[in-house]
Amino acid sequence: MRALDRPRLRHCTMITEPEQPYITLVVGRKHFQLELLQGGLPSFFHLKSYFDGRHTIQDISKATGVSEGDIIEVADAFDSAGLLQLRTNTAEIPVDDFLRSVEDTSIMWRRQIDLHGLFGRLEAGLCRREVFIGLLLETYHYVRLLSPTLLRVANDWEDSLIRQTVIEYAMEEMEHYRSYEAALDKIDRLSGHVASSYPTIGTLSLIRNFESIGMRSCLSLVCCLQLIEARAFEADDAEDHLLRIARKYDLEKVVEVFIAHMRSDLGLMHANLLTTALRGTSVIAENAAHEAVNDMHDIKHCFDEFHDSIEKYYDDVSNYIPRPQVDYFAL
């Protein structure tokens, strides 16, 4: 049921256009346009922050200064557009519903990851060349570290189709980092030092979060892997975007390896991991579904931190590139 007395928005991406009197909300694969209240975006964002299911209409009015009538009008508009959460007391979720929701949300959150400001600044040529090199180098570390982490975690699970799916995925990904390493070694700044370089904290945190999730829930982990894999319909735009950036920094040959990896994963059907892992399953326990979605959301934000960390480290002219490990003799 939707509690209109304590309205709670579904998770969404908000897209604004300069000087436009509306905002676009993306929920899964659906797009909704809503007219802004008097006061524009700041007022809308302030109001939206109270649509969390913990505040009554009266609470929201008192906190925002917006009349109860206007808040009810906004809540009704959200409800009519299907933007308010529909919560039930069911103990189980049909697997087809779960798969559809996870896939739609994965596409939405992948777009959010791609909206990180780093990519726009790189494409505009606003970053040092070292920042783009850092993005490629940290992607190498991420690919290099993720597969052994997945194997280490999955080997401790009970035998199941999910375990088999994750192990097969990890084995298929295991050697991809070697082609990255060979390509990166041709960059003068990195030559001969790629293998001994050390990842930034953002990369390490991302890997450690995958590990922590896998130690707690095999379903959550495979949902997170579903989130990170490219879809076929995204591939052409992703390739074009990466090549446009690479041309600005004279690194086209290097990124060809990264594009080839993406195309290879598409051929291996890695975007269908969750469907494969849940074959023969009819329902998902509600608590397990909630946990999996929350873990996916954490991984999505880990990628924000991953990109933040890259820009912060590699844009600093005083930092060592590539990043070395700090050992005892550095003390």
Secondary structure as GFF3:
##gff-version 3
##sequence-region A 1 331
A	DSSP	beta_strand	13	16	.	.	.	ID=ss1
A	DSSP	beta_strand	22	27	.	.	.	ID=ss2
A	DSSP	beta_strand	30	35	.	.	.	ID=ss3
A	DSSP	alpha_helix	40	48	.	.	.	ID=ss4
A	DSSP	alpha_helix	57	64	.	.	.	ID=ss5
A	DSSP	alpha_helix	68	80	.	.	.	ID=ss6
A	DSSP	beta_strand	92	94	.	.	.	ID=ss7
A	DSSP	alpha_helix	95	114	.	.	.	ID=ss8
A	DSSP	alpha_helix	117	123	.	.	.	ID=ss9
A	DSSP	alpha_helix	129	154	.	.	.	ID=ss10
A	DSSP	alpha_helix	161	173	.	.	.	ID=ss11
A	DSSP	alpha_helix	176	184	.	.	.	ID=ss12
A	DSSP	alpha_helix	201	216	.	.	.	ID=ss13
A	DSSP	alpha_helix	218	228	.	.	.	ID=ss14
A	DSSP	alpha_helix	232	248	.	.	.	ID=ss15
A	DSSP	alpha_helix	252	267	.	.	.	ID=ss16
A	DSSP	three_ten_helix	270	272	.	.	.	ID=ss17
A	DSSP	alpha_helix	273	277	.	.	.	ID=ss18
A	DSSP	beta_strand	283	285	.	.	.	ID=ss19
A	DSSP	alpha_helix	286	314	.	.	.	ID=ss20
A	DSSP	three_ten_helix	328	330	.	.	.	ID=ss21
###
